[in-house]
């Protein structure tokens, strides 16, 4: 699916650090024994994530569109000059739209809204395609055994198949 980086992580391993306990980035109270330690250190060192405006990570809150798109933008290493009065995520959203990571028919797109599981899968599927990764693993992935499979929007089915098949998304139990 993805070539491992020198540290052994794939690009997705590195963005999953959004799920870390709420802690301050400045006071360096990042517990070394926690499972997320390596990922957070990597993201901080490589400026992929820096926390919210108060320089905190908060894993208890759901990720927004803006946060996810900013993470992907940062992974790409793009440097842009924000216009005065623009929002912190404007460049990332513009890049994501230009890179076709957001379905143009998504009339409900709001960068500050929480991203759903199927939307997350769709963005990551489109990002993998954008990067030229093989997304064919999803073609053979059977998601019919999940109880909530019929809650998935039709447009998101290939993305969910890809995400499940690639191990990016797993159910909360055997059937969801």
Secondary structure, DSSP 8 states (H G I E B T S, - for coil): -----TTS--HHHHHGGGSS--EETTTT---TTSTTHHHHHHHHHTTS---STTSEE-TTS--BHHHHHHHHHHHHT------TT--TTHHHHHHHHHTT-S-TT-TT--TTSB--HHHHHHHHHHHHHHTT---GGGGG---TTSTTGGGS-GGGHHHHHHHHHTTSS--SSTT-
